[in-house]
Amino acid sequence: MSQDVWKEFEDNQITHSAAHYLMAIKQLLEDHGYARVTDIAKSLNITRGSCSISLKPLKKRGLVVEDENRFLKLSDEGQRLAELVELNDKLLELLFGEVLGVDQDQAEIDACKIEHLLSIEVSTRLSAFVKVWQSDAPEIDAFKKLLKKSRHQCAGDSTQCDICQGLCIQPQSAKPEKRLEI
């Protein structure tokens, strides 16, 4: 892997915060037919001042448009990005929760952390994977059973764990009875 790959993070289309602003506007428009700075701030549980400051770059990029009455709407690209992030969130929650067996609350948290970072290629392939996963194909049922059978409790001994491969991934403070199922 190239040593410069980590720099790709900076080239992402939108930030985590920007994604949530776009999704908040989208949701307000769907629920109420309008979105104002006050509504967005309330929705995101932030001050109006912080909201106004954060909206400026989204307006400058043309993702958010403000009319003469100070009502906000999403441009076509803003709408597309909001929908893409929402789709990624759903796909990731399903991957983490249903496929990997992660607790639903944790699946939601982790999906939220990375929903805006996926490339179009990964989103497309993840969507295809989920479609196959949700099919009734006998091969998928067999895979689901195999995957479920392969989960085990971490005993905290990284030398005896094929998952950890010599480096225990469990927090050192976790008690053995609190170890995660992997």
trRosetta pair geometry for C-beta under 8 A, 3 or more apart (Angstrom, degrees):
i j d omega theta_ij theta_ji phi_ij phi_ji
1 5 5.6 -49 172 -7 101 148
2 5 5.0 127 71 -39 87 89
3 6 7.8 -35 170 12 47 101
4 7 5.1 -33 -177 18 75 122
4 8 7.9 97 135 -33 72 81
5 8 5.7 -29 -174 -1 52 117
6 9 6.2 -21 177 -2 55 113
7 10 5.8 -40 -176 24 61 113
7 11 7.4 54 135 -15 72 103
8 11 5.4 -60 -158 36 49 113
8 12 7.8 81 147 -52 66 74
9 12 6.3 -19 -174 -25 42 111
9 117 7.4 -20 -132 -137 76 117
12 15 7.2 112 90 -82 120 43
12 116 6.9 80 167 133 133 90
12 117 5.8 -58 -117 -122 140 64
13 81 6.6 -151 129 -121 133 122
13 116 7.7 -128 66 177 90 88
14 18 4.2 -127 -173 92 102 126
14 19 5.2 130 114 -60 125 78
14 22 7.2 -23 -167 -8 164 138
14 63 7.8 92 -96 -104 126 167
14 81 5.9 93 -16 -176 144 139
14 85 7.6 -62 69 -65 133 131
14 116 5.6 -90 84 -170 93 124
15 18 4.5 97 50 7 79 102
15 19 6.9 -135 93 -8 43 85
15 116 7.1 43 138 123 18 151
16 19 5.8 -54 -155 30 29 114
16 20 6.8 22 152 -14 62 105
16 113 7.4 -25 -117 -150 135 40
16 116 5.6 -179 -97 37 50 140
17 20 5.9 -61 -155 37 32 107
17 21 6.6 34 150 -20 67 103
17 54 6.3 -105 150 -152 123 132
18 21 5.6 -51 -150 33 36 113
18 22 6.4 35 153 -17 67 104
18 54 7.6 -160 -87 175 63 99
18 57 7.4 -74 -98 92 121 113
18 58 6.0 163 -143 -80 99 108
18 63 7.7 53 -179 85 113 162
18 116 7.7 129 70 -153 85 154
19 22 5.9 -57 -152 37 30 110
19 23 6.3 24 153 -14 66 109
19 81 7.3 -122 -115 151 73 103
19 82 7.5 148 -160 -109 62 56
19 85 4.5 161 -159 -126 114 160
19 115 6.8 158 159 93 156 102
19 116 3.9 -117 -56 -84 152 135
20 23 5.6 -52 -139 42 35 109
20 24 6.1 40 157 -24 66 104
20 44 6.4 106 139 -115 116 117
21 24 5.7 -54 -146 34 28 112
21 25 6.5 28 155 -17 63 105
21 40 6.7 36 -146 -170 77 130
21 44 7.2 -16 -92 -65 62 150
21 51 7.9 148 -119 -147 109 78
21 54 6.1 -166 -75 130 144 117
21 55 6.6 -177 -167 -91 143 72
21 58 6.1 -129 107 -50 141 160
21 64 7.5 -57 137 -58 115 141
22 25 5.9 -55 -151 36 30 110
22 26 6.3 32 152 -20 64 108
22 58 7.1 -169 -67 -142 87 138
22 63 6.5 -61 -95 157 116 123
22 64 7.4 -136 -99 -65 74 100
22 74 6.4 78 -152 -111 85 125
22 78 5.5 -156 -132 -172 111 85
22 81 5.7 -40 170 97 170 105
22 82 4.0 -145 141 -79 106 98
22 85 7.1 110 79 24 122 141
23 26 5.4 -51 -145 37 34 116
23 27 6.2 33 156 -19 66 106
23 82 5.1 161 -80 -150 56 96
23 85 6.2 -101 -60 88 116 127
23 86 6.2 140 -118 -64 114 98
24 27 5.8 -55 -146 38 29 109
24 28 6.3 29 155 -18 64 107
24 35 7.7 126 126 -144 77 132
24 40 5.2 101 122 -140 129 81
24 43 4.6 141 -155 109 115 138
24 44 5.5 -47 -86 -53 159 99
25 28 5.8 -56 -146 38 30 110
25 29 6.3 31 156 -19 65 107
25 35 4.7 105 -142 158 72 172
25 40 6.2 -7 -73 -97 75 117
25 64 6.5 -164 -71 -115 171 109
25 72 5.8 -85 -133 117 122 119
25 73 7.3 146 169 -141 120 23
25 74 5.7 136 112 -54 128 98
25 78 7.6 -21 80 155 141 126
25 82 7.3 -109 65 -91 92 151
26 29 5.9 -58 -151 36 27 111
26 30 6.4 24 153 -16 63 108
26 74 6.1 7 -77 -24 80 147
26 79 6.8 125 -102 -125 111 66
26 82 4.3 155 -38 154 144 154
26 83 7.5 174 -136 -57 158 67
26 86 7.8 -107 92 -39 154 136
27 30 5.7 -56 -148 38 32 111
27 31 6.0 20 158 -12 68 113
27 43 7.1 152 80 -155 122 146
28 31 5.9 -61 -138 45 28 104
28 32 5.6 -31 -178 34 68 111
28 34 7.1 -56 144 97 101 40
28 35 3.9 103 96 -96 133 98
28 39 5.2 105 -138 137 145 130
28 40 6.7 -85 -23 -77 154 68
28 43 6.3 -100 -63 -54 111 153
29 32 7.3 -73 -114 59 14 71
29 33 6.6 31 -162 -136 52 16
29 34 6.9 68 -109 -65 60 6
29 35 5.5 -51 -56 -27 77 112
29 73 6.5 85 -98 -124 138 76
29 74 7.3 -103 -12 3 155 99
32 35 7.5 127 67 -68 114 59
32 39 7.3 -122 49 -145 155 151
34 39 7.5 135 111 -4 80 163
34 71 5.2 -71 -154 -142 102 121
35 39 5.4 -134 -149 79 57 133
35 40 6.1 60 -180 -56 103 96
35 71 6.7 104 60 -169 52 74
35 72 4.6 -65 94 67 100 96
35 73 7.0 139 39 -81 109 45
36 39 4.8 97 51 5 72 102
36 40 7.2 -141 93 -4 37 87
36 70 6.3 48 -133 124 96 95
36 71 6.2 -60 -79 -112 77 56
36 72 6.6 147 -103 6 27 96
37 40 5.8 -58 -148 38 32 110
37 41 6.1 33 155 -21 67 108
37 48 5.6 77 134 -154 108 90
37 51 5.2 141 -169 113 86 124
37 52 5.5 21 -148 -75 143 80
37 55 6.8 -103 -110 -7 96 156
37 70 7.3 -55 -5 168 101 109
37 72 7.3 104 -55 -25 60 130
38 41 5.8 -55 -147 36 28 112
38 42 6.4 26 155 -17 63 108
38 48 5.8 -14 -95 -103 61 117
39 42 5.8 -56 -149 38 29 110
39 43 6.2 31 152 -21 64 109
40 43 5.5 -55 -147 37 31 114
40 44 6.2 8 161 0 67 112
40 51 5.3 141 97 -158 106 134
40 55 7.4 90 91 -71 162 125
40 72 7.3 -3 -38 46 132 150
41 44 6.3 -69 -143 49 25 95
41 46 5.3 -105 -150 77 73 74
41 47 6.2 -39 -158 137 128 17
41 48 4.6 -76 -46 -85 167 53
41 50 7.2 120 -123 64 103 87
41 51 4.0 -101 -77 -30 91 148
42 45 7.4 24 -175 -75 30 42
44 51 6.9 145 51 -96 130 106
46 50 4.6 -97 162 81 118 131
46 51 5.6 142 93 -55 113 88
47 50 4.6 96 58 7 85 100
47 51 6.8 -147 96 -5 46 88
48 51 5.4 -57 -148 39 34 116
48 52 6.2 38 154 -24 68 103
49 52 5.8 -50 -147 32 29 111
49 53 6.5 27 155 -16 62 106
50 53 5.8 -57 -150 37 31 111
50 54 6.2 23 156 -14 66 111
51 54 5.9 -62 -146 41 28 106
51 55 6.2 28 157 -24 65 110
52 55 5.9 -58 -147 33 27 111
52 56 7.2 45 153 -40 59 93
53 56 6.1 -39 -165 2 33 116
54 57 7.4 -54 -173 29 41 97
54 58 7.4 30 141 -7 66 113
55 58 5.4 -67 -157 45 49 113
55 59 5.9 50 148 -24 81 104
55 64 6.0 -82 -163 83 92 159
55 72 7.4 -84 -152 -112 140 148
56 59 5.8 -57 -147 36 29 110
56 60 6.2 29 155 -20 65 108
57 60 5.3 -51 -142 38 36 115
57 61 6.2 32 158 -15 67 106
58 61 6.0 -55 -145 41 29 107
58 63 4.6 -79 -169 67 80 112
58 64 4.3 46 127 6 109 116
58 78 7.2 77 -178 -113 104 121
59 62 7.6 39 177 -73 33 25
59 63 7.6 -90 -71 52 21 69
59 64 5.0 -60 -77 78 63 95
59 65 7.3 122 -132 -95 78 29
59 66 6.3 -14 -118 -8 127 107
62 65 7.4 16 -158 -70 56 88
62 75 5.3 13 154 -20 77 166
62 77 6.7 54 109 48 97 129
62 78 7.7 -142 124 -38 56 104
63 74 6.7 -28 165 -149 65 78
63 75 5.7 -119 -141 32 23 108
63 77 5.9 -89 -107 97 71 97
63 78 3.6 121 -176 -86 70 99
63 81 6.6 -29 -141 32 123 141
64 72 5.6 -11 -175 -165 106 112
64 73 7.5 155 -157 79 61 32
64 74 6.3 -43 -103 -106 58 53
64 75 7.1 -104 -56 -9 13 87
64 78 5.7 126 -62 -115 52 158
65 72 7.0 144 76 -155 44 59
65 73 5.4 -24 63 65 95 82
65 74 7.4 104 17 -162 87 6
65 75 5.5 104 -29 -63 110 83
65 78 7.8 -154 -10 11 82 148
66 70 6.1 -10 -172 -138 110 42
66 71 7.1 153 -152 75 61 34
66 72 5.4 -30 -96 -95 73 71
67 70 7.2 -74 70 -3 64 13
67 71 5.1 -4 39 56 109 87
67 72 8.0 -157 6 -78 76 25
67 73 7.3 42 -28 3 103 107
74 78 3.5 -145 -163 103 90 117
74 79 4.4 131 114 -59 129 73
74 82 6.3 -66 -124 -5 161 137
75 78 4.5 98 44 6 71 105
75 79 7.0 -132 92 -5 37 86
76 79 5.7 -54 -149 36 29 113
76 80 6.3 32 151 -21 64 106
77 80 5.5 -50 -145 35 34 114
77 81 6.4 33 156 -18 65 104
78 81 5.9 -54 -147 37 29 109
78 82 6.4 30 154 -18 63 107
79 82 5.8 -56 -147 37 29 111
79 83 6.3 25 156 -15 64 109
80 83 5.9 -60 -149 40 28 109
80 84 6.2 30 153 -22 65 109
81 84 5.5 -53 -143 36 31 113
81 85 6.3 31 158 -18 65 104
82 85 6.0 -55 -148 36 28 108
82 86 6.4 28 153 -17 63 108
83 86 5.6 -55 -147 38 32 112
83 87 6.3 34 154 -20 66 105
84 87 5.7 -53 -147 36 30 111
84 88 6.3 32 153 -19 64 105
84 123 6.7 -21 -165 -138 95 165
85 88 5.6 -51 -146 37 32 113
85 89 6.3 38 152 -24 63 104
85 115 5.1 80 -167 136 76 108
85 116 5.1 0 -118 -88 113 76
86 89 5.6 -51 -150 31 31 116
86 90 6.7 30 154 -16 63 103
86 115 7.9 45 -77 176 17 136
87 90 5.8 -55 -152 36 33 109
87 91 6.2 29 153 -16 67 109
87 123 6.9 69 106 -164 114 117
87 127 7.3 -5 164 -87 118 117
88 91 5.7 -59 -145 41 31 110
88 92 6.0 27 159 -17 68 110
88 111 7.7 167 131 -174 74 91
88 114 7.9 -118 152 114 121 71
88 115 4.3 138 102 -160 110 74
88 116 7.3 161 73 -64 150 29
88 118 5.1 179 -132 30 134 135
88 123 5.6 -68 -88 -112 95 106
88 126 7.6 65 -130 77 68 148
89 92 6.0 -58 -143 40 25 107
89 93 6.2 26 158 -19 63 108
89 111 5.1 98 -151 148 62 115
89 112 6.6 35 -127 -85 109 55
89 115 4.2 4 -72 -117 77 143
90 93 5.9 -55 -146 36 27 110
90 94 6.4 24 156 -16 63 108
91 94 5.8 -60 -152 38 29 110
91 95 6.2 30 152 -20 66 108
91 123 7.2 137 40 -146 160 67
91 126 4.8 91 160 133 138 118
91 127 6.0 -73 -102 -80 141 62
91 130 5.5 -118 -136 -37 87 149
92 95 5.4 -51 -143 37 34 113
92 96 6.0 25 161 -12 68 108
92 107 7.7 172 132 179 74 82
92 110 7.2 -137 154 109 118 83
92 111 3.7 151 101 -125 115 94
92 114 6.6 168 -129 77 160 101
92 115 6.0 -129 18 -89 143 78
92 118 7.9 -157 -60 -44 119 138
92 126 7.5 -6 -68 179 63 151
93 96 6.1 -58 -141 43 27 104
93 97 5.6 9 165 -4 65 120
93 104 7.8 41 -171 -153 100 71
93 107 5.0 96 -147 141 63 106
93 108 5.7 27 -116 -90 114 57
93 111 4.4 -38 -60 -45 72 163
94 97 6.1 -61 -127 50 22 100
94 98 5.1 -15 -170 21 66 119
94 99 6.9 63 138 -11 67 98
94 130 5.6 65 100 -129 142 122
94 133 7.7 145 146 89 116 144
95 98 7.4 -33 -84 53 10 83
95 99 4.9 -29 -153 32 47 130
95 100 6.5 38 149 -8 63 105
95 126 6.7 -55 -57 -158 139 110
95 129 7.6 43 -98 103 108 127
95 130 7.0 -84 -63 -81 84 100
96 99 7.3 19 -25 52 9 89
96 100 5.3 -41 -147 45 38 124
96 102 4.3 -40 166 40 87 135
96 106 7.4 -132 154 109 129 80
96 107 3.6 165 101 -131 116 92
96 110 5.7 149 -111 73 162 126
96 111 6.2 -134 12 -54 136 96
97 100 7.4 48 9 53 10 80
97 101 7.5 34 -179 -115 31 12
97 102 5.7 -79 -87 65 42 80
97 103 7.8 -50 -117 113 79 16
97 104 5.2 44 -122 -104 126 65
97 107 3.9 -18 -58 -75 87 176
98 101 7.8 -5 169 -69 13 45
98 133 7.3 118 112 149 124 133
99 133 6.2 -56 -84 -141 110 150
99 147 7.4 -58 -173 162 65 161
100 107 7.9 158 63 -102 108 109
101 148 7.4 124 -68 -111 137 70
101 151 6.1 -23 51 -91 162 151
101 181 7.0 -69 124 104 128 117
102 106 5.2 -111 166 90 106 110
102 107 4.5 137 93 -68 112 90
102 110 7.2 -36 147 25 162 140
103 106 4.4 73 68 15 95 108
103 107 6.7 -163 88 -14 43 87
104 107 5.4 -51 -142 34 32 116
104 108 6.4 35 157 -21 64 102
105 108 5.8 -54 -154 33 30 112
105 109 6.6 29 150 -18 64 106
106 109 5.5 -52 -147 36 36 113
106 110 6.1 28 158 -13 69 107
107 110 6.2 -58 -143 42 27 104
107 111 6.1 30 157 -22 63 110
108 111 5.8 -55 -143 36 26 112
108 112 6.4 29 156 -21 61 107
109 112 5.9 -59 -155 33 27 112
109 113 6.7 30 150 -25 62 105
110 113 5.5 -48 -152 27 37 117
110 114 6.9 -4 164 10 67 107
111 114 6.9 -86 -154 51 27 83
111 115 5.7 49 159 -62 71 102
112 115 6.0 -27 -127 -6 26 119
114 117 4.8 -65 -161 36 70 120
114 118 6.9 79 149 -43 90 86
115 118 7.1 -46 -167 1 29 108
118 122 4.5 -125 -165 86 97 120
118 123 5.0 117 126 -58 127 86
118 126 7.2 -49 -156 3 150 144
119 122 4.8 94 53 9 80 99
119 123 6.9 -142 94 -4 42 87
120 123 5.6 -54 -146 38 32 114
120 124 6.1 34 155 -22 66 107
121 124 5.9 -57 -149 35 27 111
121 125 6.4 17 158 -10 64 110
122 125 5.9 -59 -142 43 31 105
122 126 5.9 32 158 -21 67 110
123 126 5.8 -56 -142 38 25 110
123 127 6.2 29 156 -22 62 107
124 127 5.8 -55 -152 33 27 113
124 128 6.6 26 151 -16 63 105
125 128 5.5 -50 -148 37 36 112
125 129 6.3 41 151 -23 66 103
126 129 5.4 -49 -147 34 34 115
126 130 6.4 35 154 -20 65 104
127 130 5.8 -53 -148 35 30 110
127 131 6.5 33 152 -21 62 104
128 131 5.6 -53 -150 33 32 114
128 132 6.6 29 153 -14 65 104
129 132 5.9 -59 -153 39 31 107
129 133 6.0 34 150 -24 67 109
130 133 5.3 -51 -142 36 33 117
130 134 6.2 23 160 -12 66 108
131 134 6.2 -63 -148 41 25 103
131 135 6.9 42 148 -42 60 99
132 135 5.5 -42 -157 6 37 120
132 137 7.3 -28 -167 19 76 136
132 140 6.4 -174 155 -90 78 129
133 140 6.4 163 -133 -154 33 126
135 140 5.6 131 72 0 89 159
136 140 7.5 -172 173 57 8 125
136 141 7.5 16 -169 -45 50 111
137 140 4.4 88 68 2 93 105
137 141 7.2 -161 94 -6 50 82
138 141 5.5 -51 -150 35 38 113
138 142 6.4 39 152 -19 68 104
139 142 5.7 -53 -150 37 33 112
139 143 6.3 35 150 -20 65 105
140 143 5.4 -51 -146 37 34 113
140 144 6.3 39 152 -23 66 102
141 144 5.6 -50 -147 33 31 113
141 145 6.6 31 153 -17 63 104
142 145 5.8 -55 -151 36 32 111
142 146 6.3 32 152 -18 65 107
143 146 5.6 -55 -147 38 33 112
143 147 6.1 34 155 -21 67 107
144 147 5.7 -54 -146 37 29 112
144 148 6.3 28 156 -18 63 107
145 148 5.8 -55 -146 37 29 110
145 149 6.2 28 155 -18 64 109
146 149 5.8 -58 -147 38 28 111
146 150 6.3 28 155 -24 64 109
147 150 5.8 -58 -149 31 29 111
147 151 7.4 42 152 -34 60 93
148 151 6.2 -41 -164 8 37 113
151 181 5.4 37 168 163 113 104
151 182 6.4 -179 -150 95 70 36
152 163 7.7 -163 57 -21 102 129
152 181 7.1 -169 103 -155 17 72
152 182 6.2 -19 63 62 65 83
153 179 5.8 92 180 97 87 116
153 180 7.9 178 -142 103 60 30
153 181 5.6 -45 -91 -104 62 68
153 182 7.6 122 -126 17 14 78
154 161 6.3 25 -135 -117 82 144
154 163 7.0 -88 -93 62 101 136
154 164 7.2 92 -135 -41 116 119
154 168 7.7 117 -180 -151 127 92
154 169 7.9 -109 -121 59 156 85
154 170 5.4 168 122 -52 149 131
154 179 4.4 -139 73 174 87 121
154 180 5.9 27 17 62 121 67
154 181 7.7 -168 -4 -108 79 19
154 182 5.4 70 -50 -11 100 119
155 160 6.8 -23 59 82 127 123
155 161 7.1 -168 39 -70 85 108
155 176 6.9 9 -160 -143 53 103
155 179 6.9 144 -92 94 17 178
156 168 6.4 30 -158 -138 50 141
156 170 6.1 -78 -105 58 71 149
156 174 7.5 -161 -95 88 112 100
156 176 5.7 -86 -9 -101 138 81
156 179 6.0 -116 -49 -91 90 135
157 160 4.4 25 105 28 115 109
157 161 6.4 151 86 -25 61 98
157 168 7.7 -111 177 -85 4 119
158 161 5.5 -64 -135 36 37 114
158 164 4.2 -106 -133 119 85 141
158 165 7.6 -29 -177 67 94 24
158 166 5.5 63 145 -174 110 14
158 167 5.8 -168 -163 55 149 3
158 168 3.8 -113 -60 -56 116 77
159 166 6.7 43 -96 -111 54 58
161 164 4.1 48 93 23 127 105
161 165 7.4 -83 99 -29 80 34
161 168 7.3 87 38 -105 145 72
162 165 6.9 24 -174 -70 36 71
163 169 7.3 -86 129 20 99 126
163 182 4.8 31 -123 138 174 150
164 167 5.8 -148 172 74 88 45
164 168 5.0 -6 -152 -105 149 39
164 169 5.3 -154 -114 -3 87 87
164 170 7.7 -51 -91 -5 130 84
168 172 7.6 100 96 -84 129 71
170 174 5.1 -94 169 45 108 140
170 179 5.9 -32 -121 -133 151 86
170 180 6.6 -175 -107 20 99 97
171 174 4.7 108 68 -25 87 100
174 178 5.0 -135 -168 92 86 108
174 179 5.9 110 137 -88 126 57
174 180 7.7 -47 -164 -17 161 82
175 178 4.6 77 56 13 81 107
175 179 7.7 -110 96 -37 45 72
176 179 5.7 -20 -160 -23 40 115
